[in-house]
Amino acid sequence: MNPSSSRNRLLGENQFPRRPDGLERATALLGDRWTILVLREAFYGVRRYGELVRNLGIARNVLAARLKALVADGLLERRRYRTDPDWYEYVLTDAGRDLYGAILALLHWADVHLPDGEPELRLRHRACGRLTHAKVVCAACEEELDPRAVDVEAS
């Protein structure tokens, strides 16, 4: 089955104009291993170049390229925190922080479907003190979303 017939089957009989959708654009932006891992570190509060190199085991030239792209794409902001010489840190922007739910959902999916023993990291919600994981819910009724219960419509 070719991808377009699969897409039409999922969307029903409606014919939608073929154009890049949000997922396609996001994948183009985030679609390599190092980009996701740099963002993960930013969510953990890591801001400095040397800490990123150490935590990720990433080559400096690769990290420099990823940071430059993440800044250009508006997901990180480069801020000087020391002068003479200039040293910079990388801070999540609003757009970068908005990826938190997607990253948590991916982490939860990996814990469930790609287990390697116990999860290395657990999330504890500060407000209630309980362990938690990502959950995708309807913004209107807060019912958990399942792809079998969602209709896709052209906008």
C-alpha positions in Angstrom: 0.0 0.0 0.0 1.4 3.4 -0.9 1.5 6.2 1.7 -1.2 8.3 0.0 -3.7 5.4 -0.1 -3.0 4.7 3.5 -3.5 8.4 4.3 -6.8 8.5 2.5 -8.0 5.4 4.3 -7.2 7.0 7.6 -8.9 10.2 6.7 -11.9 8.5 5.1 -13.3 9.3 1.7 -12.6 13.0 1.9 -9.8 14.3 -0.3 -7.5 16.8 1.3 -5.0 18.9 -0.5 -1.5 17.5 0.0 0.6 19.9 1.9 3.0 19.5 4.8 1.0 19.2 8.0 2.2 20.2 11.5 3.7 16.8 12.2 5.7 16.8 9.0 7.0 20.3 9.8 7.9 19.4 13.4 9.7 16.2 12.3 11.8 18.3 9.9 12.7 20.5 12.8 13.2 17.9 15.5 13.9 14.8 13.5 17.4 13.8 14.6 18.6 12.1 17.8 20.8 15.0 19.0 18.2 17.7 18.7 15.7 15.7 20.9 18.5 14.9 23.5 19.6 18.5 23.7 16.0 19.6 24.3 15.7 16.8 27.0 18.8 18.2 28.8 17.3 21.7 28.6 14.1 20.4 30.2 16.3 19.0 33.0 17.8 22.5 33.6 21.1 22.0 31.7 22.0 25.3 30.1 25.7 25.4 29.5 27.7 24.1 26.6 30.3 22.1 28.6 27.5 20.4 30.6 25.7 19.4 27.4 29.0 17.9 26.0 29.6 16.0 29.2 26.0 14.8 29.7 25.4 13.7 26.1 28.8 12.6 25.0 28.3 14.6 21.9 31.0 15.9 19.6 31.5 19.6 20.1 31.0 20.4 16.4 27.7 18.5 16.3 26.5 20.2 19.5 27.4 23.6 18.1 25.4 22.9 15.0 22.4 21.7 16.9 22.4 24.7 19.3 22.7 27.1 16.4 19.7 25.4 14.7 17.6 25.4 17.9 18.3 29.1 18.4 17.5 29.9 14.8 14.3 27.8 15.0 13.2 29.7 18.1 13.3 26.8 20.6 16.3 28.0 22.6 17.6 31.5 23.4 21.4 32.1 23.6 22.2 34.3 26.6 25.6 35.7 27.6 26.2 35.0 31.3 29.9 36.0 31.5 32.2 38.4 29.6 35.9 38.5 28.9 35.7 35.9 27.4 32.0 35.8 26.4 30.3 32.6 27.7 26.8 31.7 26.8 24.0 29.6 28.1 21.0 28.2 26.2 17.6 28.7 27.7 14.2 27.3 26.5 11.9 29.8 24.8 8.1 29.6 25.1 8.1 27.5 21.9 10.7 25.2 23.3 8.9 24.8 26.6 5.7 23.9 24.7 7.5 20.8 23.5 7.6 19.4 27.1 4.4 17.4 26.7 5.5 15.8 23.5 8.9 14.9 24.9 7.2 13.4 28.0 4.8 11.4 25.8 7.7 10.0 23.8 9.6 9.1 27.0 6.5 7.3 28.4 6.0 5.5 25.1 9.6 4.3 25.2 9.3 3.1 28.8 6.2 1.1 27.9 7.2 -0.2 24.4 11.0 -0.3 24.6 11.7 -1.3 28.1 15.2 -1.9 29.3 14.5 -2.9 32.9 13.1 -0.2 35.2 12.7 3.3 33.8 15.9 5.3 34.6 13.9 8.4 35.3 10.6 8.9 37.0 8.5 12.0 37.1 7.1 13.2 40.4 4.5 16.0 40.3 5.5 18.7 42.8 2.0 19.9 43.5 0.6 16.5 44.7 3.9 14.6 45.3 2.8 11.6 43.3 4.6 9.8 40.5 3.1 10.6 37.1 3.5 10.2 33.3 2.4 11.9 30.2 -1.3 11.5 29.2 -3.0 13.1 26.2 -6.4 14.3 26.9 -9.1 16.2 25.1 -8.7 20.0 25.7 -12.5 20.3 25.9 -13.7 17.4 28.0 -10.4 16.1 29.5 -11.2 12.5 28.3 -8.1 10.5 27.3 -7.6 10.6 23.6 -7.4 7.4 21.5 -6.8 7.5 17.8 -9.8 5.2 17.3 -12.1 7.9 18.8 -10.8 10.9 16.9 -12.0 12.1 13.5 -9.5 14.0 11.3 -11.0 16.9 9.4 -9.6 19.4 6.9 -9.3 22.9 8.3 
